[in-house]
Every structure is written in structure tokens, then in C-alpha cells.
Amino acid sequence: MNLNDPKELAFLLEAFLLASGKPLSLERLAELFEEGERPELSLIRSALAILAKSCEGRAFELNEVASGYRLQVRECYSPWVGRLWEERPQRYSRAMLETLALIAYRQPITRGEIEDVRGVAVNSQTIKTLLEREWIRIVGYRDVPGKPAMFATTRAFLDHFNLKSLEELPPLAALRELEPEPVLGLDEDDVPVPEGLQARADAQVSAEPREETSFRSLLAELDDMEQGLKTDFDDLLQDADEDEDEDEDEAVMAEDDDEPLSDEVLN
């Protein structure tokens, strides 16, 4: 095999990506060759371009995500391909998706700041699930009493949602269009409500606690944060390590700060 020929190299790269089952970066692809036969990175890029073109008109495509390049089935075939697996696709709660959206668009952000925007306490299980899925990570601790942890998204988050970088996140205007329209009920004249039932309903509404922030209001909170996303958190991690060495007791306070807010605080 002539590894200096981009066309022949493209076939080999296709074999690498098919066998890998996960994205491979340019550097990782280069490491798969012996030192004496290793192609230049520019040649690998040319071969990848040939491979991408050869996928045109086929059921799969070459896509670049945050972790590198991967071969994947085209999205238009997903409803049928999904039938290969008996288990149902994972469904995520509104609370989890809103929490993830706030972390993605306003990172780094603390749990308390998420709660301020949403208007309700963040369930500990929500944060735990996102951490276990490796969609978010702790990048430091806010320099305020309690030292709350600051969260940011990961490469795994970008890979899962088919993104190369945070700049490819959809604009908030596009997300706003996804909000379902309110379902209109019957006119009041069509179905009369008994006076006693209506009185009890009005009393119940007045006694209910404040509702959580609506999806539209949440997006409005994010509007002025859409640009200039921070992507490098190494400085925060370095500061966090220094703070932990100085006072370990503050880490205990940070764990206490992660407890759900009480009803008294929320009201």
C-alpha cells in the first residue's frame, strides 16, 4: 500500500474509523502508523477530504466533532436504525435539559446561579446524572462563602450532540421556536363551570407557591450571555487546587451548599 497516495490512505483511514467506534483526532490517526511510514498531517487531512467525498450519496457520512473524526449513520435514517435496539431511547426531563442548557450557555456556572435563573432548587440527582454521563465537569470553585463548584460542559457533551465546538451551539432564537405553543381549551361558554368548583379552584391557585421560570423566560435570561463563551478553564482549576491546599474545611462547606434549597429559602 502506497501511504503517500491520498486515495489509498483514505481507504486505510476508513478502516481505522470503522474499527475504532469512537472519534479519532488527527494526532491519534498519525500515531497509528510506524514512525518510518507516518504520513504528514496535511496528507492525512487530504485523505479525510477524499473519504468525506466518497461518502456522498451513501447512508453514512464522515463528521468532525470535538474529539476528532468519526463515521456515522446519517440522521435521516435514525428512525429506522433505532429499531436495532429493543430498549427505548433515553428521555430527559425538562429540569435536566434546562439545567444542561444553562451550563452550556453560561458556563462556568454554579448550582446556586442555575437556581436563581430557573426559580426552583436543582435536584441533586440531576447534577449527578450529568456528571455520570460526563456531559459536565467541575472546573473550579467560586470565590464566595461556601466555595460552590462551577460547572462547564465537556468534549463528551459536544460529541453526543454532534458539535465540533461551543460556537456551533444553536442560537437562542432557534431554541425559542422549539417551545410548544399553549394548547387552547374550550371556550368558557361551551362548558360552564359550577360556581362552587370555580371558587375552590381560585382559592387553590392563590395558595399555590410561585411557579418555576417558564422556558421562554429562561431563554430571555440567556440572551445577553450567548456571545463570548468561555472554553478554557485551566486557570480556574489551578486556582481551585490552591484554595483546597489552604483550607480543606471550606470543601466541606461546599458540599453543604449543594443541598437542595428549603421551602423557607425559596419563599
BAFI-3210 file (N, C-alpha, C; in Angstrom, 3 decimals, decimal comma, padded with zeros to 6 digits):
// residues 267
n [1|2|3|4|5|6|7|8|9|10|11|12|13|14|15|16|17|18|19|20|21|22|23|24|25|26|27|28|29|30|31|32|33|34|35|36|37|38|39|40|41|42|43|44|45|46|47|48|49|50|51|52|53|54|55|56|57|58|59|60|61|62|63|64|65|66|67|68|69|70|71|72|73|74|75|76|77|78|79|80|81|82|83|84|85|86|87|88|89|90|91|92|93|94|95|96|97|98|99|100|101|102|103|104|105|106|107|108|109|110|111|112|113|114|115|116|117|118|119|120|121|122|123|124|125|126|127|128|129|130|131|132|133|134|135|136|137|138|139|140|141|142|143|144|145|146|147|148|149|150|151|152|153|154|155|156|157|158|159|160|161|162|163|164|165|166|167|168|169|170|171|172|173|174|175|176|177|178|179|180|181|182|183|184|185|186|187|188|189|190|191|192|193|194|195|196|197|198|199|200|201|202|203|204|205|206|207|208|209|210|211|212|213|214|215|216|217|218|219|220|221|222|223|224|225|226|227|228|229|230|231|232|233|234|235|236|237|238|239|240|241|242|243|244|245|246|247|248|249|250|251|252|253|254|255|256|257|258|259|260|261|262|263|264|265|266|267]
n.u [000,838|000,552|001,240|001,631|-000,101|-003,011|-005,544|-005,344|-004,603|-006,933|-008,678|-007,506|-007,737|-010,495|-010,897|-009,658|-011,412|-013,859|-013,288|-012,625|-014,863|-015,240|-014,635|-011,660|-008,797|-006,680|-004,047|-004,125|-004,739|-002,396|-000,602|-001,099|000,474|003,652|006,770|008,523|006,852|004,924|002,468|002,382|000,569|-000,875|-001,242|-002,852|-005,125|-005,900|-006,532|-008,698|-010,517|-010,988|-012,154|-014,477|-015,815|-016,278|-018,295|-020,579|-023,948|-024,308|-025,341|-024,028|-021,805|-018,826|-017,914|-016,806|-016,234|-015,932|-013,953|-012,654|-012,574|-015,278|-017,117|-020,498|-023,976|-026,290|-028,467|-031,091|-031,784|-032,126|-034,665|-035,274|-032,925|-032,776|-034,420|-032,914|-032,184|-033,691|-034,370|-035,927|-035,268|-033,349|-035,102|-035,244|-035,809|-037,572|-036,396|-033,748|-032,839|-033,085|-031,286|-028,898|-028,810|-028,431|-025,912|-024,420|-024,697|-023,982|-021,613|-018,582|-020,756|-022,512|-024,336|-026,131|-026,481|-027,772|-030,159|-031,115|-031,823|-033,694|-035,572|-036,285|-035,183|-032,299|-032,331|-030,363|-029,878|-030,098|-027,773|-025,919|-026,494|-025,792|-023,068|-022,246|-022,765|-020,791|-021,172|-020,940|-018,543|-016,635|-015,028|-013,787|-013,986|-016,206|-015,158|-016,498|-018,380|-018,661|-017,646|-018,835|-019,140|-018,174|-019,615|-019,060|-019,348|-018,319|-016,038|-017,289|-019,960|-020,166|-019,545|-021,701|-023,881|-023,226|-021,451|-018,783|-017,548|-018,236|-019,127|-020,811|-023,218|-026,765|-028,371|-030,072|-032,476|-033,347|-033,825|-035,932|-037,992|-038,631|-040,218|-043,220|-046,439|-049,037|-051,767|-054,963|-057,908|-061,418|-063,938|-065,222|-067,961|-068,785|-068,538|-069,904|-068,716|-069,333|-070,275|-069,344|-067,225|-065,522|-064,882|-063,412|-061,273|-060,122|-059,305|-057,383|-055,454|-054,544|-053,295|-051,175|-047,588|-045,080|-044,657|-042,216|-039,661|-040,654|-040,035|-039,643|-039,011|-036,667|-034,978|-034,845|-033,336|-030,888|-030,156|-028,325|-025,996|-025,098|-022,945|-019,339|-018,470|-016,841|-014,189|-011,835|-010,749|-008,569|-007,226|-009,040|-009,125|-006,519|-006,507|-008,418|-007,158|-005,161|-006,709|-007,897|-005,683|-005,041|-007,209|-009,007|-011,353|-013,197|-014,032|-015,826|-017,858|-018,649|-019,860|-022,084|-023,366|-024,365|-026,751|-030,298|-032,381|-034,303|-037,864|-038,361|-036,254|-036,705|-039,141]
n.v [-001,193|002,157|004,662|007,289|008,058|009,820|008,731|005,930|006,041|007,064|004,867|003,306|004,967|004,966|002,333|002,445|004,217|002,875|000,580|001,657|002,845|005,143|008,735|009,845|011,780|013,915|013,701|011,300|009,508|009,721|008,564|005,892|004,864|003,451|004,999|005,384|005,235|007,077|009,319|012,821|015,324|017,018|015,436|013,463|014,962|015,573|013,027|012,463|014,300|013,232|010,836|011,820|012,869|010,556|009,425|010,648|010,424|008,034|005,922|006,657|009,091|011,136|012,801|015,620|016,038|017,291|015,623|014,539|012,829|010,875|008,102|008,013|007,083|008,651|011,249|011,206|008,573|007,639|007,039|004,449|002,965|003,021|000,971|-001,261|-001,610|-002,816|-001,498|001,534|004,872|007,091|009,329|012,680|014,778|017,930|019,568|018,602|019,135|021,924|022,652|021,670|023,265|025,821|025,500|025,046|027,463|029,471|028,898|029,198|028,060|028,154|025,963|027,401|029,712|028,630|027,929|030,457|031,482|029,600|029,571|027,594|024,952|022,993|019,626|017,239|014,810|015,414|016,929|014,949|012,946|014,229|014,579|011,898|011,025|012,308|014,720|017,162|018,914|019,684|022,710|024,412|026,503|028,890|032,014|032,753|032,882|029,575|028,432|027,413|024,855|025,239|024,626|023,218|022,346|019,318|017,585|015,212|015,930|017,660|015,805|014,002|015,545|016,061|018,156|020,344|022,410|024,799|027,045|026,141|025,705|025,930|029,059|031,099|032,038|030,050|027,962|029,034|028,836|026,188|025,895|024,581|025,530|026,948|024,863|025,403|025,567|024,669|027,139|029,254|029,503|027,166|024,966|025,232|026,132|024,946|027,154|026,689|024,876|026,450|028,458|027,022|026,244|028,740|029,516|027,562|028,144|030,640|029,868|028,334|027,868|030,035|029,623|027,828|029,270|030,009|028,334|030,157|032,485|031,646|031,424|034,084|035,065|034,107|035,463|037,687|036,405|034,878|035,290|035,119|032,774|031,074|028,819|027,706|026,449|026,065|027,872|028,262|025,743|025,585|027,624|026,549|024,273|025,461|026,774|024,600|023,418|025,334|025,486|022,935|022,685|024,364|022,969|021,162|022,881|023,559|021,201|021,161|023,339|022,347|021,130|020,740|023,659|024,863|025,074|027,375|029,096|029,336|030,651]
n.w [000,000|-000,903|001,077|000,626|-001,255|-001,397|-002,009|-001,573|001,087|002,157|002,166|004,161|006,392|006,590|007,408|009,930|011,304|011,190|012,687|015,130|016,493|017,911|017,997|016,316|016,596|014,505|015,386|016,806|014,754|013,276|015,065|014,780|012,821|011,971|012,829|010,656|008,449|008,749|007,648|006,703|008,547|006,910|004,669|005,710|006,250|003,632|002,715|004,371|003,404|000,886|001,680|002,913|000,696|-000,735|000,716|-000,032|-001,032|000,243|003,023|005,291|006,824|006,980|009,809|011,695|015,054|018,463|019,610|017,439|014,274|012,898|011,548|010,797|010,884|008,731|009,841|008,870|008,676|011,200|012,531|011,612|011,993|014,722|015,522|015,810|018,399|021,299|023,663|024,720|023,516|025,596|027,633|028,601|031,404|031,673|033,596|033,698|031,069|030,967|032,967|031,840|029,546|030,651|031,801|029,488|028,011|029,792|031,024|033,015|035,638|038,733|040,956|042,529|040,956|038,774|039,979|040,636|038,137|037,139|039,143|040,915|043,141|042,306|041,640|043,310|042,056|039,383|038,761|039,445|037,545|035,114|035,558|035,735|033,168|031,947|030,691|031,846|033,930|036,892|037,082|038,782|041,741|042,982|044,240|046,763|049,861|051,082|048,801|046,227|043,703|040,271|037,142|033,868|030,365|028,589|026,325|025,691|025,856|023,623|021,593|021,840|021,074|018,507|017,858|016,983|018,354|021,019|019,742|017,810|018,987|018,884|018,084|020,516|019,580|017,861|019,639|021,031|019,230|019,449|021,637|022,754|021,567|023,573|024,483|023,423|025,231|025,582|024,939|027,529|027,446|026,303|028,065|030,995|034,250|037,458|040,129|042,762|042,380|040,827|042,650|044,582|042,998|042,356|044,901|045,421|043,495|044,360|046,676|045,942|045,597|044,120|040,645|038,691|036,595|033,274|030,115|028,024|029,441|030,624|028,406|027,709|029,799|029,070|026,800|026,746|027,258|025,225|023,497|023,342|024,802|027,409|027,098|027,989|030,939|032,513|034,155|036,198|037,373|038,374|040,300|041,967|043,004|044,557|046,467|047,790|049,015|050,919|052,726|053,858|055,146|053,938|051,759|052,808|053,497|050,939|050,074|051,724|050,654|048,346|048,932|048,378|048,116|050,819|051,485|052,889|052,167|049,417|049,361]
ca.u [000,000|001,291|000,672|001,798|-001,213|-004,177|-006,681|-005,124|-004,610|-008,327|-009,255|-006,960|-008,366|-011,862|-010,807|-009,391|-012,600|-014,875|-012,883|-012,486|-016,139|-015,264|-013,899|-010,197|-008,212|-005,593|-002,849|-004,300|-004,616|-000,970|000,091|-001,371|001,476|005,043|007,439|009,123|005,833|003,877|002,213|002,252|-000,800|-001,530|-001,647|-003,998|-006,290|-006,307|-007,170|-010,001|-011,388|-011,381|-013,080|-015,756|-016,467|-016,716|-019,495|-021,741|-024,905|-024,361|-026,133|-023,222|-021,022|-017,686|-018,228|-015,816|-016,783|-014,913|-012,863|-011,984|-013,398|-015,962|-018,101|-021,773|-025,162|-026,945|-029,572|-032,385|-032,076|-032,170|-035,895|-035,239|-031,757|-033,055|-035,142|-031,955|-032,082|-035,010|-034,680|-036,378|-034,288|-033,397|-035,866|-034,723|-036,809|-037,414|-035,452|-032,388|-032,484|-032,904|-030,029|-027,815|-028,762|-027,838|-024,475|-023,804|-024,698|-023,480|-020,501|-018,842|-021,907|-022,699|-025,684|-026,963|-026,811|-028,793|-031,412|-031,593|-032,447|-034,858|-036,570|-036,524|-033,965|-031,808|-032,265|-029,001|-029,787|-029,903|-026,340|-025,202|-026,675|-024,990|-021,662|-022,005|-022,754|-019,603|-021,575|-020,450|-017,457|-016,323|-013,835|-013,253|-014,898|-016,430|-014,516|-017,525|-018,599|-019,133|-016,874|-019,644|-018,495|-018,565|-019,770|-018,913|-019,565|-017,142|-015,957|-018,309|-021,209|-020,122|-019,611|-023,044|-024,805|-022,712|-020,904|-017,328|-017,160|-019,364|-019,616|-021,837|-024,488|-027,803|-028,703|-031,227|-033,696|-033,785|-034,395|-037,217|-039,009|-038,967|-041,168|-044,559|-047,491|-050,028|-052,951|-056,157|-059,021|-062,735|-064,432|-065,941|-069,390|-069,101|-068,697|-069,998|-068,092|-070,138|-069,715|-068,605|-065,972|-064,676|-064,393|-062,357|-060,110|-059,487|-058,633|-056,210|-054,438|-053,966|-052,498|-050,032|-046,344|-044,682|-044,268|-040,856|-039,494|-041,063|-038,965|-039,402|-038,324|-035,311|-034,199|-034,617|-032,239|-029,640|-029,920|-027,137|-024,837|-024,899|-021,664|-018,138|-018,458|-015,521|-013,950|-010,609|-010,951|-007,376|-006,900|-009,945|-008,699|-005,302|-006,900|-009,165|-006,195|-004,511|-007,658|-008,103|-004,499|-005,035|-008,252|-009,841|-012,676|-014,108|-014,602|-016,993|-018,895|-019,134|-020,799|-023,332|-024,015|-025,008|-028,042|-031,433|-032,876|-035,503|-039,034|-038,272|-035,362|-037,316|-040,214]
ca.v [000,000|003,407|005,592|008,653|008,308|010,164|007,852|004,682|006,365|007,273|003,556|002,874|005,794|004,472|001,115|002,880|004,829|001,842|-000,327|002,375|003,011|006,429|009,729|009,834|013,061|013,806|013,232|009,884|008,778|009,678|007,644|004,508|004,473|003,378|006,286|005,498|005,279|008,006|010,420|014,167|015,658|017,608|014,337|012,815|015,830|015,386|011,711|012,575|015,027|012,250|009,907|012,519|012,972|009,212|009,076|011,327|009,510|006,781|006,007|007,188|010,268|011,457|014,028|016,047|016,518|017,862|014,680|014,138|012,409|009,602|007,716|007,850|006,969|009,940|011,474|010,914|007,141|007,273|006,368|003,028|002,342|002,880|-000,278|-002,331|-001,751|-003,022|-000,522|002,816|005,945|007,793|010,568|013,555|015,665|019,346|020,127|018,250|019,841|023,342|022,759|021,481|024,444|026,924|025,246|025,186|028,843|030,438|028,308|028,339|028,494|027,375|025,432|028,492|030,593|027,928|028,035|031,844|031,675|028,731|029,889|026,430|024,248|021,972|018,319|016,688|013,712|015,993|017,210|013,672|012,270|014,925|014,276|010,492|010,907|013,059|015,867|018,348|018,663|020,783|023,392|025,296|026,870|030,333|032,636|033,350|031,993|028,247|027,917|026,498|024,331|025,802|023,563|023,521|021,167|018,524|017,109|014,173|016,650|018,095|014,616|013,423|016,391|016,211|019,505|020,436|023,354|025,511|028,033|025,521|025,620|026,686|030,351|031,034|032,264|028,758|027,208|029,632|028,331|024,826|025,886|024,234|026,534|026,522|024,196|026,177|024,763|025,059|028,425|029,155|029,387|025,822|024,081|026,061|025,603|025,227|028,240|026,157|024,314|027,544|029,140|026,201|026,306|030,044|029,516|026,709|028,863|031,697|029,276|027,616|028,633|030,626|028,656|027,969|030,102|029,367|028,097|031,398|033,411|031,142|031,793|035,521|035,270|033,704|036,238|038,533|035,578|033,954|035,518|035,100|031,663|030,688|027,407|027,244|026,606|025,614|028,834|028,027|024,519|025,879|028,379|025,664|023,423|026,266|027,017|023,375|023,208|026,302|025,259|021,804|022,824|025,044|021,966|020,619|023,891|023,499|020,088|021,602|024,308|021,646|020,573|021,459|024,776|024,581|025,874|028,694|029,936|029,619|031,626]
ca.w [000,000|-001,004|002,041|000,128|-002,166|-000,565|-002,276|-000,854|002,505|002,553|002,486|005,445|007,421|006,736|008,223|011,303|011,903|011,350|013,760|016,396|017,172|018,596|017,202|016,346|016,186|013,527|016,075|017,112|013,489|012,917|015,976|014,396|011,830|012,419|012,646|009,337|007,397|009,191|006,708|007,264|008,920|005,745|003,798|006,372|006,004|002,234|002,617|005,025|002,478|-000,132|002,333|003,096|-000,603|-001,147|001,484|-000,596|-001,617|000,987|004,251|006,385|006,486|007,830|010,533|012,675|016,315|019,337|019,880|016,208|013,130|013,046|010,544|011,479|010,046|008,524|010,766|008,251|008,802|012,614|012,988|011,269|012,618|016,140|015,784|016,084|019,841|021,871|024,685|024,200|023,679|026,865|027,634|029,639|031,971|031,375|034,562|033,303|029,840|031,281|033,704|030,879|028,676|031,404|031,919|028,164|027,517|030,755|031,753|034,171|036,410|039,947|041,171|043,018|039,846|037,989|040,726|040,537|036,831|036,984|040,145|041,772|043,528|041,384|042,262|043,349|041,104|038,054|038,625|039,477|036,261|034,102|035,830|035,402|031,710|031,526|029,879|032,545|034,866|037,797|036,571|039,805|042,812|043,040|045,396|047,613|051,003|050,724|047,667|045,398|042,498|038,980|036,156|032,444|029,532|028,243|024,940|025,522|025,583|022,231|020,742|021,891|020,327|017,140|017,751|016,943|019,392|021,618|018,787|016,980|019,708|018,165|018,699|021,415|018,807|017,334|020,747|021,393|018,295|019,821|022,746|022,260|021,738|024,569|023,937|023,733|025,714|025,103|025,420|028,789|027,193|025,856|029,218|032,198|035,461|038,652|040,914|043,900|041,893|040,393|043,851|045,171|042,108|042,535|046,195|045,307|042,718|045,179|047,747|045,381|045,577|042,842|039,627|038,208|035,419|032,032|029,152|027,283|030,332|030,802|027,229|027,768|030,727|028,416|025,582|026,792|027,553|024,109|022,847|024,167|025,732|027,896|026,787|028,637|032,374|033,213|035,194|037,318|038,040|039,119|041,487|042,858|043,698|045,584|047,547|048,548|049,847|052,008|053,731|053,475|055,774|053,026|050,855|053,498|053,330|049,554|049,976|052,352|049,771|047,234|049,308|047,786|048,881|051,591|051,096|053,520|051,375|048,125|049,514]
c.u [000,872|000,640|000,870|000,721|-002,465|-005,359|-006,539|-005,149|-006,034|-008,992|-008,776|-007,582|-009,811|-011,873|-010,556|-010,669|-013,714|-014,557|-012,865|-013,798|-016,239|-014,460|-012,391|-009,688|-007,127|-004,342|-002,937|-004,200|-003,152|-000,214|-000,100|-000,386|002,848|005,756|007,999|008,113|004,773|003,692|002,177|000,779|-001,574|-002,019|-002,849|-005,260|-006,808|-007,031|-008,554|-010,998|-011,879|-012,398|-014,453|-016,527|-016,993|-017,983|-020,753|-022,654|-024,995|-025,085|-025,341|-022,372|-019,828|-017,974|-017,119|-016,526|-015,628|-013,713|-012,133|-012,975|-014,058|-016,889|-019,408|-022,902|-025,805|-028,206|-030,920|-032,772|-032,267|-033,479|-035,901|-034,071|-032,001|-033,784|-034,207|-031,849|-033,473|-035,377|-035,066|-035,299|-034,475|-034,161|-035,410|-035,806|-036,534|-036,384|-034,013|-031,953|-032,268|-031,601|-028,840|-027,683|-028,120|-026,339|-023,787|-023,667|-024,103|-022,301|-019,322|-019,948|-022,063|-024,137|-026,629|-027,383|-027,846|-030,155|-031,980|-032,324|-033,732|-035,946|-036,928|-035,185|-033,596|-031,684|-030,838|-028,818|-029,564|-028,431|-025,545|-025,298|-025,825|-023,500|-021,338|-021,969|-021,547|-019,961|-021,134|-019,317|-017,281|-015,014|-013,225|-014,305|-014,987|-015,862|-015,528|-017,710|-019,224|-018,379|-017,691|-018,901|-019,040|-018,547|-019,582|-019,118|-018,239|-017,123|-017,011|-019,677|-021,255|-020,243|-021,032|-024,023|-024,252|-022,173|-019,384|-016,806|-018,401|-019,940|-020,707|-023,152|-025,546|-028,074|-029,967|-032,533|-034,252|-034,402|-035,773|-038,333|-039,447|-039,974|-042,555|-045,551|-048,499|-051,251|-054,188|-057,277|-060,332|-063,106|-065,240|-067,434|-069,780|-069,378|-068,745|-069,404|-068,975|-069,452|-068,884|-067,254|-065,004|-064,077|-063,266|-061,094|-059,363|-058,722|-057,353|-055,089|-053,762|-053,068|-051,254|-048,786|-046,037|-044,212|-042,840|-040,827|-039,903|-039,877|-038,618|-038,645|-036,881|-034,429|-033,901|-033,462|-030,885|-029,245|-028,609|-025,879|-024,440|-023,514|-020,525|-018,100|-017,034|-015,328|-012,717|-010,734|-009,725|-007,014|-007,780|-009,536|-007,457|-005,623|-007,615|-008,216|-005,501|-005,433|-007,858|-006,913|-004,499|-006,022|-009,177|-011,240|-013,669|-014,711|-015,836|-018,161|-019,469|-020,111|-022,129|-024,095|-024,744|-026,357|-029,165|-031,904|-034,155|-036,632|-038,943|-037,399|-036,005|-038,398|-039,675]
c.v [001,241|004,447|007,041|009,024|008,599|009,237|006,528|004,913|006,544|005,947|003,066|003,676|005,359|003,219|001,473|003,362|003,819|000,922|000,361|002,458|004,285|007,434|009,600|011,179|012,829|013,229|011,743|009,029|008,647|008,683|006,180|003,990|004,355|004,678|006,445|005,639|006,345|009,139|011,764|014,445|016,262|016,530|013,595|013,644|015,665|014,058|011,735|013,315|014,096|011,274|010,555|012,609|011,621|008,778|009,733|010,315|008,172|006,997|006,548|008,343|010,393|012,793|014,329|016,606|016,974|016,943|014,220|013,769|011,058|009,376|007,419|007,751|008,343|010,037|011,083|009,438|006,709|006,632|004,875|002,321|002,121|001,611|-001,458|-002,602|-001,823|-001,961|000,807|003,879|006,654|009,099|011,397|014,517|017,111|019,969|019,832|019,025|021,331|023,560|022,631|022,691|025,621|026,739|025,486|026,644|029,844|029,899|029,272|028,928|027,587|026,884|026,538|029,438|029,957|028,072|029,448|032,072|030,861|029,013|028,749|025,776|023,196|020,654|017,777|015,585|014,226|016,265|015,911|012,941|012,906|014,664|012,837|010,268|011,632|014,169|017,168|017,933|019,884|021,408|024,337|025,573|028,384|030,894|033,456|032,421|030,664|027,623|026,972|026,087|025,023|024,688|024,089|022,226|020,511|018,209|016,039|014,796|017,081|016,901|014,066|014,223|016,795|017,610|019,450|021,351|024,034|026,558|027,466|025,296|026,425|028,011|030,235|031,269|030,956|027,911|027,736|029,122|026,915|024,768|025,586|025,352|026,049|025,934|024,965|025,243|025,223|026,425|028,221|028,949|027,965|024,890|024,936|025,354|025,935|026,268|027,725|025,599|025,400|028,277|028,362|026,231|027,619|030,105|028,691|027,412|029,911|031,142|028,580|028,477|029,142|029,557|028,901|028,774|029,348|029,211|029,372|032,407|032,975|031,528|033,283|035,839|035,000|034,612|037,006|037,741|034,705|034,087|035,394|033,984|031,328|029,197|026,852|027,519|026,159|026,558|028,634|026,790|024,760|026,637|027,487|024,775|024,186|026,513|025,781|023,091|024,125|025,951|024,142|021,917|023,484|024,085|021,333|021,564|023,864|022,358|020,448|022,536|023,641|021,058|021,362|022,573|024,379|025,448|027,264|029,627|030,323|030,664|032,969]
c.w [000,000|-000,089|001,653|-000,893|-001,327|-000,776|-001,534|000,649|003,015|002,918|003,857|006,593|007,658|007,606|009,683|011,987|012,109|012,526|015,114|017,163|017,979|017,771|017,392|015,843|015,138|014,171|016,383|015,858|013,084|013,789|015,598|013,341|012,495|012,058|011,235|008,209|007,659|008,185|007,439|007,582|007,751|004,785|004,392|006,162|004,580|002,056|003,266|004,140|001,367|000,439|002,504|001,783|-001,069|-000,411|000,921|-001,293|-000,922|002,307|005,431|005,875|007,419|008,495|011,531|013,889|017,196|019,532|018,632|015,117|013,427|011,862|011,259|010,469|009,909|009,368|010,174|008,390|010,259|013,050|012,706|011,956|014,109|016,499|016,033|017,579|020,437|022,897|024,047|024,385|025,023|026,718|028,834|030,106|031,563|032,304|034,162|032,062|030,104|032,039|032,762|029,961|029,380|031,556|030,578|027,751|028,496|031,549|031,875|035,045|037,618|040,051|041,651|041,914|038,927|038,664|040,659|039,222|036,712|038,005|041,063|042,090|042,491|042,142|042,196|042,322|039,690|037,798|038,592|038,149|035,171|034,297|035,440|033,900|031,093|030,544|030,527|033,468|035,753|037,344|037,593|040,853|042,896|044,337|046,184|048,802|050,582|049,577|046,791|044,126|041,261|037,936|034,739|031,664|029,146|026,753|024,675|025,243|024,121|021,286|020,681|021,046|018,954|016,881|017,744|018,035|019,945|020,679|017,888|017,724|018,961|018,850|019,534|020,676|018,255|018,435|021,124|020,485|018,646|020,957|022,218|022,522|022,770|023,894|024,383|024,142|025,113|025,644|026,683|028,562|026,810|027,024|030,472|033,407|036,644|039,529|042,086|043,502|041,475|041,591|044,500|044,314|042,262|043,845|046,146|044,560|043,561|046,266|047,237|045,413|044,178|041,875|039,187|036,907|034,164|031,097|028,391|028,154|030,555|029,616|027,227|028,704|030,059|027,262|025,620|027,111|026,378|023,493|023,857|025,191|026,134|027,666|027,482|030,134|033,167|034,353|036,420|038,101|038,876|040,399|042,488|043,652|044,813|046,763|048,408|049,456|051,054|053,095|053,292|054,067|054,837|052,020|051,472|053,380|051,934|049,381|050,608|051,442|048,626|047,606|048,693|048,693|049,604|051,114|051,675|052,725|050,062|048,234|049,953]
res [m|n|l|n|d|p|k|e|l|a|f|l|l|e|a|f|l|l|a|s|g|k|p|l|s|l|e|r|l|a|e|l|f|e|e|g|e|r|p|e|l|s|l|i|r|s|a|l|a|i|l|a|k|s|c|e|g|r|a|f|e|l|n|e|v|a|s|g|y|r|l|q|v|r|e|c|y|s|p|w|v|g|r|l|w|e|e|r|p|q|r|y|s|r|a|m|l|e|t|l|a|l|i|a|y|r|q|p|i|t|r|g|e|i|e|d|v|r|g|v|a|v|n|s|q|t|i|k|t|l|l|e|r|e|w|i|r|i|v|g|y|r|d|v|p|g|k|p|a|m|f|a|t|t|r|a|f|l|d|h|f|n|l|k|s|l|e|e|l|p|p|l|a|a|l|r|e|l|e|p|e|p|v|l|g|l|d|e|d|d|v|p|v|p|e|g|l|q|a|r|a|d|a|q|v|s|a|e|p|r|e|e|t|s|f|r|s|l|l|a|e|l|d|d|m|e|q|g|l|k|t|d|f|d|d|l|l|q|d|a|d|e|d|e|d|e|d|e|d|e|a|v|m|a|e|d|d|d|e|p|l|s|d|e|v|l|n]
***
